[in-house]
């Protein structure tokens, strides 16, 4: 067991300094159980710490941080009732498990924009990729195992009444040790990019644009409020979709590009329609490179699909405030789910993601302007991103807080895993 790794005192972006009194990394599930029980008896709170890619305080605690890398990172396959399941250690990353699954002929339904994130952390915070018919990464979970405040090792399966609260739980129920993920036969994906498109044309056809492939992203920096920077279309080989007219009437780019204009494209996954394994195309960034820009802030809002045609015009109207603080804005689509704390709960969504410059004084007024402009569509803020309006994390009627709070009370009556983002 190791403790106090000073290099992990902040999140990846450096905008959050963790308050934990210590970081403990157990070498086994039994050690993890002992750590949780000892902390609870001492009156200390506990929080699992993953790859630190959240920009909010969702992983923060004033007690004990627990790392789970010591529990292993190797994925294995087992037969489940509904097919082949991948058993993934909580601390493993998608970059670690995806190539192994592919080599064994299996795949996941989707991946996030960067594969560097831990499986447990991504599922617990509602991380997602893109696709009209694809749910968040948490929707791949068939079962979850965690250590509760009493030190018990508990497994919750998809047929359990508490399952919808246990998967996307923000770390508030315990320390996750393993997840069972639905898999499917492996597949290849080709990725094409269209650059410099008329914003009005893309806005009018946004539903068709988002349906132009398996996974689609629309990037805009609003330096020119009349132009869309790029549209990325990823499609499964053998499953071509109909391109939106604004794409079909233009040729895709013949060069490699980065989602953020002006950044070296070497970190981006291969384009020009060259087919490759799912895990090397669905993310925007290569596992071997630093994702995105590296020094940045991020926010994200989930809106109903009815907001799609209004999204770009609403943001273009405030481009004079947004553009100076923005690195890039991304639009994606994600299918609804029924998870109790999911921003996608009961609502197919268009998702507005913002990668901001690492300058809070510049970002805060721009972020406030964005949230105000999109307020008519009842946005829900991503749990792991920053927001200028904390109320957007818990908008009225969005979540089943009553069921989740009852589950917390049963598994963690003393609030061992509570923190400021989701207090007891």
C-alpha positions as CSV (number, residue, x, y, z in Angstrom):
1,X,0.0,0.0,0.0
2,X,1.4,3.4,-0.9
3,X,0.4,6.8,0.4
4,X,0.9,10.5,-0.3
5,X,1.8,11.0,-3.9
6,X,2.3,14.8,-4.1
7,X,2.0,14.7,-7.9
8,X,-1.7,13.9,-7.6
9,X,-2.7,16.9,-5.4
10,X,-4.4,18.6,-8.3
11,X,-6.7,17.5,-11.1
12,X,-5.4,17.1,-14.6
13,X,-6.1,20.7,-15.6
14,X,-4.7,22.2,-12.4
15,X,-7.9,24.2,-11.6
16,X,-8.8,22.1,-8.6
17,X,-6.4,21.6,-5.7
18,X,-7.6,18.6,-3.7
19,X,-8.0,19.0,0.1
20,X,-7.5,15.3,1.0
21,X,-5.3,14.7,4.1
22,X,-3.7,11.7,2.3
23,X,-3.8,9.6,-0.8
24,X,-3.8,5.8,-0.1
25,X,-3.4,3.2,-2.9
26,X,-4.3,-0.3,-1.6
27,X,-2.8,-3.3,-3.2
28,X,-5.8,-5.5,-2.8
29,X,-9.6,-5.4,-2.2
30,X,-9.0,-6.5,1.3
31,X,-6.6,-3.6,2.0
32,X,-9.2,-1.3,0.4
33,X,-11.8,-2.5,2.8
34,X,-9.5,-2.0,5.8
35,X,-8.7,1.6,4.6
36,X,-12.4,2.5,4.3
37,X,-13.4,1.1,7.6
38,X,-10.4,2.7,9.4
39,X,-11.2,6.1,7.9
40,X,-14.9,5.8,8.8
41,X,-14.0,4.9,12.4
42,X,-11.7,7.9,12.6
43,X,-14.4,10.2,11.3
44,X,-12.7,10.9,8.0
45,X,-14.5,11.0,4.7
46,X,-13.3,8.9,1.8
47,X,-13.3,9.5,-2.0
48,X,-12.0,7.5,-4.9
49,X,-9.5,9.3,-7.1
50,X,-9.3,8.2,-10.7
51,X,-7.3,9.7,-13.6
52,X,-8.3,13.3,-12.3
53,X,-9.9,14.4,-15.6
54,X,-12.9,16.1,-13.9
55,X,-12.8,19.9,-13.8
56,X,-15.3,20.1,-10.9
57,X,-14.8,19.1,-7.3
58,X,-16.7,15.8,-7.9
59,X,-13.6,13.8,-6.7
60,X,-12.6,16.1,-3.9
61,X,-12.7,15.4,-0.2
62,X,-11.3,16.7,3.0
63,X,-10.6,13.2,4.2
64,X,-8.8,10.2,2.5
65,X,-8.3,9.8,-1.2
66,X,-8.2,6.2,-2.4
67,X,-6.6,5.2,-5.6
68,X,-7.6,1.9,-7.2
69,X,-4.8,1.2,-9.7
70,X,-3.3,-1.2,-7.2
71,X,-6.3,-3.5,-7.6
72,X,-5.2,-4.3,-11.2
73,X,-5.7,-3.0,-14.7
74,X,-6.1,-6.1,-16.7
75,X,-9.5,-6.8,-18.4
76,X,-10.9,-10.2,-18.8
77,X,-14.0,-11.7,-20.6
78,X,-16.7,-13.8,-19.2
79,X,-20.0,-15.1,-20.5
80,X,-23.1,-13.3,-19.2
81,X,-26.8,-13.8,-19.6
82,X,-27.0,-11.3,-22.5
83,X,-23.6,-12.1,-24.2
84,X,-19.9,-11.6,-23.5
85,X,-19.0,-9.2,-20.7
86,X,-15.7,-7.4,-20.1
87,X,-14.7,-7.4,-16.4
88,X,-12.8,-4.2,-16.0
89,X,-10.9,-3.1,-12.9
90,X,-12.2,0.3,-11.7
91,X,-8.8,2.0,-12.1
92,X,-8.1,0.7,-15.6
93,X,-8.4,3.2,-18.5
94,X,-10.2,2.8,-21.8
95,X,-6.8,3.1,-23.4
96,X,-5.7,0.0,-21.5
97,X,-8.7,-2.2,-21.9
98,X,-9.9,-1.4,-25.5
99,X,-6.9,-2.8,-27.4
100,X,-7.2,-6.1,-25.3
101,X,-10.9,-6.4,-26.1
102,X,-10.2,-5.7,-29.8
103,X,-7.5,-8.4,-29.9
104,X,-10.0,-10.8,-28.5
105,X,-12.6,-9.9,-31.0
106,X,-14.8,-7.8,-28.8
107,X,-15.7,-4.1,-28.6
108,X,-17.6,-1.5,-26.6
109,X,-20.6,0.4,-28.1
110,X,-18.8,3.8,-27.8
111,X,-15.9,5.7,-26.3
112,X,-15.4,9.2,-25.1
113,X,-13.3,11.8,-26.9
114,X,-10.2,10.8,-25.0
115,X,-9.3,7.2,-24.0
116,X,-7.1,8.2,-21.1
117,X,-9.9,8.2,-18.5
118,X,-10.6,5.5,-15.9
119,X,-13.5,3.2,-16.6
120,X,-15.1,3.7,-13.1
121,X,-14.6,7.5,-13.1
122,X,-16.1,7.9,-16.6
123,X,-19.2,5.9,-15.8
124,X,-19.7,7.5,-12.4
125,X,-19.7,11.0,-13.8
126,X,-21.8,10.5,-17.0
127,X,-19.0,10.7,-19.5
128,X,-20.1,10.0,-23.1
129,X,-19.2,9.9,-26.7
130,X,-21.5,10.9,-29.5
131,X,-24.2,9.2,-31.5
132,X,-27.9,9.6,-32.0
133,X,-28.6,6.1,-30.9
134,X,-25.7,5.6,-28.5
135,X,-26.0,6.1,-24.7
136,X,-23.3,7.3,-22.4
137,X,-20.4,5.0,-21.3
138,X,-22.4,4.1,-18.2
139,X,-25.0,2.5,-20.3
140,X,-22.6,-0.3,-21.2
141,X,-22.4,-1.4,-17.5
142,X,-24.1,-4.7,-16.7
143,X,-22.9,-4.9,-13.0
144,X,-20.8,-3.0,-10.6
145,X,-18.9,-4.0,-7.5
146,X,-18.0,-1.5,-4.7
147,X,-16.7,-1.3,-1.1
148,X,-19.3,0.4,1.1
149,X,-18.8,2.5,4.2
150,X,-19.1,-0.6,6.4
151,X,-16.3,-2.3,4.5
152,X,-18.6,-4.7,2.7
153,X,-18.0,-5.8,-0.8
154,X,-21.3,-5.4,-2.7
155,X,-22.2,-6.3,-6.3
156,X,-25.2,-4.7,-7.9
157,X,-26.5,-6.2,-11.2
158,X,-28.7,-4.7,-13.8
159,X,-31.7,-6.6,-12.5
160,X,-31.3,-5.1,-9.0
161,X,-33.8,-2.3,-8.1
162,X,-30.8,-0.1,-7.1
163,X,-28.9,-0.5,-10.3
164,X,-30.0,2.8,-11.9
165,X,-28.6,4.7,-8.9
166,X,-25.4,2.7,-8.5
167,X,-23.7,3.1,-11.9
168,X,-23.7,6.9,-12.2
169,X,-23.3,7.6,-8.5
170,X,-20.6,10.3,-8.5
171,X,-18.5,8.2,-6.0
172,X,-21.1,8.9,-3.3
173,X,-22.0,5.2,-2.6
174,X,-18.5,3.7,-2.1
175,X,-15.3,2.9,-3.8
176,X,-15.9,0.9,-7.0
177,X,-13.6,-2.0,-7.5
178,X,-14.8,-3.7,-10.8
179,X,-17.4,-3.2,-13.5
180,X,-18.9,-5.7,-15.9
181,X,-19.4,-4.1,-19.4
182,X,-21.5,-5.3,-22.3
183,X,-19.5,-6.0,-25.4
184,X,-20.2,-6.8,-29.0
185,X,-18.2,-8.1,-31.9
186,X,-15.3,-5.9,-32.8
187,X,-15.7,-3.4,-35.7
188,X,-13.8,-0.9,-37.8
189,X,-14.6,2.8,-38.1
190,X,-13.6,5.4,-40.7
191,X,-13.4,9.1,-39.9
192,X,-13.8,12.1,-42.2
193,X,-13.6,15.8,-41.5
194,X,-15.3,18.7,-43.3
195,X,-13.7,22.1,-42.6
196,X,-15.0,25.7,-42.7
197,X,-18.7,25.4,-43.3
198,X,-21.4,28.1,-43.2
199,X,-22.8,28.3,-39.6
200,X,-26.3,29.1,-40.7
201,X,-26.5,26.1,-43.1
202,X,-25.1,23.7,-40.4
203,X,-27.5,25.1,-37.8
204,X,-30.6,24.6,-40.1
205,X,-29.5,21.0,-40.8
206,X,-28.0,20.1,-37.4
207,X,-30.3,17.1,-36.8
208,X,-29.3,15.7,-40.2
209,X,-25.6,16.6,-39.6
210,X,-25.6,14.7,-36.2
211,X,-27.2,11.7,-38.0
212,X,-24.6,11.6,-40.8
213,X,-22.5,8.9,-39.1
214,X,-22.2,6.6,-36.1
215,X,-20.6,9.4,-34.1
216,X,-20.6,13.0,-35.2
217,X,-19.0,16.2,-33.7
218,X,-19.4,19.8,-34.8
219,X,-16.6,22.1,-33.8
220,X,-16.7,25.9,-33.7
221,X,-14.5,28.6,-32.2
222,X,-16.7,31.6,-33.1
223,X,-13.7,33.7,-34.2
224,X,-15.9,34.1,-37.3
225,X,-19.5,33.8,-36.0
226,X,-20.7,32.9,-39.4
227,X,-18.5,29.8,-39.9
228,X,-18.3,26.3,-38.4
229,X,-14.7,25.3,-37.9
230,X,-15.1,21.6,-38.7
231,X,-17.5,18.6,-38.7
232,X,-16.2,15.2,-37.7
233,X,-18.1,12.1,-39.0
234,X,-17.1,8.7,-37.7
235,X,-19.0,5.8,-39.2
236,X,-18.8,2.0,-38.8
237,X,-17.4,0.3,-41.9
238,X,-20.4,-1.4,-43.6
239,X,-22.9,0.9,-42.0
240,X,-22.9,4.1,-44.1
241,X,-25.3,6.8,-43.2
242,X,-26.9,9.5,-45.4
243,X,-24.8,12.7,-45.2
244,X,-26.6,16.0,-44.5
245,X,-26.8,18.1,-47.6
246,X,-24.3,20.6,-46.3
247,X,-21.8,17.8,-46.1
248,X,-22.8,15.8,-49.2
249,X,-22.3,18.9,-51.4
250,X,-18.7,19.4,-50.3
251,X,-15.6,17.3,-50.3
252,X,-14.1,16.3,-46.9
253,X,-10.7,17.5,-45.9
254,X,-7.6,15.8,-47.3
255,X,-5.4,16.8,-44.4
256,X,-5.2,15.7,-40.8
257,X,-6.7,18.3,-38.4
258,X,-7.0,18.8,-34.6
259,X,-10.4,19.7,-33.0
260,X,-8.8,22.9,-31.7
261,X,-7.9,25.2,-34.6
262,X,-4.1,25.9,-34.9
263,X,-3.0,22.9,-32.7
264,X,-0.6,20.3,-34.0
265,X,-2.9,17.5,-35.4
266,X,-0.4,14.7,-34.4
267,X,-2.5,14.0,-31.3
268,X,-5.7,13.5,-33.3
269,X,-6.9,10.1,-34.4
270,X,-6.5,9.2,-38.1
271,X,-8.9,10.8,-40.6
272,X,-9.4,10.9,-44.4
273,X,-11.8,7.9,-44.1
274,X,-9.0,5.5,-43.5
275,X,-10.6,2.5,-41.6
276,X,-9.2,1.3,-38.4
277,X,-10.2,-0.4,-35.1
278,X,-13.1,1.2,-33.2
279,X,-10.8,2.2,-30.3
280,X,-8.5,4.1,-32.6
281,X,-11.2,6.2,-34.3
282,X,-14.1,6.8,-31.9
283,X,-11.9,9.0,-29.6
284,X,-10.7,12.3,-31.0
285,X,-7.3,11.8,-29.5
286,X,-4.7,9.1,-29.6
287,X,-3.9,7.2,-26.4
288,X,-0.2,7.8,-26.9
289,X,-0.5,11.6,-26.9
290,X,-1.6,14.4,-24.6
291,X,-5.3,14.8,-25.2
292,X,-6.9,18.1,-26.2
293,X,-4.7,21.1,-25.4
294,X,-3.6,20.0,-21.9
295,X,-4.0,23.5,-20.3
296,X,-7.7,24.2,-20.4
297,X,-11.0,24.4,-18.6
298,X,-14.2,22.6,-19.7
299,X,-17.9,23.0,-19.3
300,X,-20.8,21.1,-20.8
301,X,-24.5,21.4,-21.0
302,X,-27.1,18.7,-22.0
303,X,-30.2,20.1,-23.8
304,X,-33.2,18.4,-25.4
305,X,-32.9,17.5,-29.0
306,X,-35.6,20.2,-29.8
307,X,-32.9,22.7,-29.0
308,X,-30.6,21.6,-31.8
309,X,-31.5,24.1,-34.5
310,X,-31.3,27.0,-32.0
311,X,-28.0,26.1,-30.4
312,X,-25.5,27.6,-32.9
313,X,-27.5,30.8,-33.6
314,X,-27.9,31.4,-29.8
315,X,-24.1,31.1,-29.3
316,X,-23.2,33.1,-32.4
317,X,-25.3,35.9,-31.0
318,X,-22.9,36.2,-28.0
319,X,-19.7,35.4,-29.9
320,X,-18.1,38.7,-28.9
321,X,-18.2,37.5,-25.3
322,X,-17.5,33.8,-25.9
323,X,-14.7,33.8,-28.5
324,X,-12.0,35.6,-26.5
325,X,-12.3,32.9,-23.7
326,X,-12.9,29.9,-26.0
327,X,-10.5,27.4,-27.5
328,X,-13.3,25.4,-29.2
329,X,-17.0,24.5,-28.8
330,X,-18.3,21.0,-29.7
331,X,-21.8,19.8,-30.4
332,X,-22.6,16.1,-30.0
333,X,-25.8,14.0,-29.6
334,X,-26.4,11.2,-27.0
335,X,-29.3,8.9,-26.5
336,X,-31.4,9.0,-23.3
337,X,-31.0,6.6,-20.4
338,X,-32.9,6.0,-17.1
339,X,-30.0,6.4,-14.6
340,X,-31.1,8.4,-11.6
341,X,-28.4,11.1,-11.7
342,X,-27.8,11.1,-15.4
343,X,-28.0,14.4,-17.3
344,X,-29.4,12.2,-20.1
345,X,-32.2,10.8,-17.9
346,X,-35.4,10.4,-20.0
347,X,-34.1,12.9,-22.6
348,X,-32.4,12.3,-26.0
349,X,-29.9,15.2,-25.9
350,X,-27.8,17.5,-27.9
351,X,-24.7,18.3,-25.9
352,X,-22.9,21.7,-25.9
353,X,-19.3,21.2,-24.8
354,X,-16.8,24.1,-24.3
355,X,-13.1,23.9,-24.1
356,X,-12.0,27.2,-22.5
357,X,-8.7,28.9,-22.1
358,X,-7.2,28.3,-18.6
359,X,-8.0,31.8,-17.5
360,X,-10.9,31.8,-15.0
361,X,-11.4,35.6,-15.0
362,X,-11.9,35.5,-18.7
363,X,-14.0,32.3,-18.7
364,X,-16.5,33.1,-16.0
365,X,-18.4,35.9,-17.7
366,X,-18.3,34.0,-21.0
367,X,-19.6,30.9,-19.2
368,X,-22.4,32.9,-17.5
369,X,-23.4,34.3,-20.9
370,X,-23.6,30.8,-22.4
371,X,-25.7,29.4,-19.6
372,X,-28.0,32.4,-19.7
373,X,-28.4,32.2,-23.5
374,X,-29.2,28.5,-23.3
375,X,-31.5,28.7,-20.2
376,X,-34.8,28.5,-22.2
377,X,-34.0,24.9,-23.1
378,X,-33.5,23.8,-19.5
379,X,-29.9,22.7,-19.7
380,X,-28.3,20.2,-17.3
381,X,-24.6,20.7,-16.4
382,X,-22.1,17.9,-16.6
383,X,-21.2,16.7,-13.1
384,X,-17.5,16.7,-13.9
385,X,-17.2,20.1,-15.6
386,X,-17.3,23.7,-14.4
387,X,-20.4,25.8,-14.3
388,X,-21.2,29.4,-13.4
389,X,-24.7,28.4,-12.3
390,X,-24.5,25.6,-9.7
391,X,-28.3,25.1,-9.9
392,X,-27.8,23.6,-13.4
393,X,-26.3,20.5,-11.7
394,X,-29.6,19.7,-10.0
395,X,-32.4,21.3,-12.1
396,X,-35.9,20.6,-10.7
397,X,-37.4,17.3,-11.9
398,X,-34.3,16.2,-13.8
399,X,-33.1,13.5,-11.5
400,X,-34.6,10.9,-9.2
401,X,-33.0,12.3,-6.1
402,X,-35.4,10.7,-3.7
403,X,-34.5,7.2,-4.8
404,X,-30.8,8.0,-4.9
405,X,-30.8,9.6,-1.4
406,X,-32.6,6.5,0.0
407,X,-29.9,4.3,-1.6
408,X,-27.2,6.5,-0.1
409,X,-28.8,6.3,3.3
410,X,-28.8,2.5,3.2
411,X,-25.2,2.1,1.9
412,X,-23.6,5.1,3.6
413,X,-25.7,6.3,6.5
414,X,-22.8,8.2,8.0
415,X,-22.0,10.2,4.9
416,X,-18.5,8.8,4.6
417,X,-18.5,9.3,0.8
418,X,-20.2,12.7,0.8
419,X,-18.5,15.8,-0.4
420,X,-19.4,19.4,-1.2
421,X,-20.7,18.7,-4.7
422,X,-23.2,16.2,-3.4
423,X,-23.4,16.7,0.4
424,X,-25.1,14.3,2.8
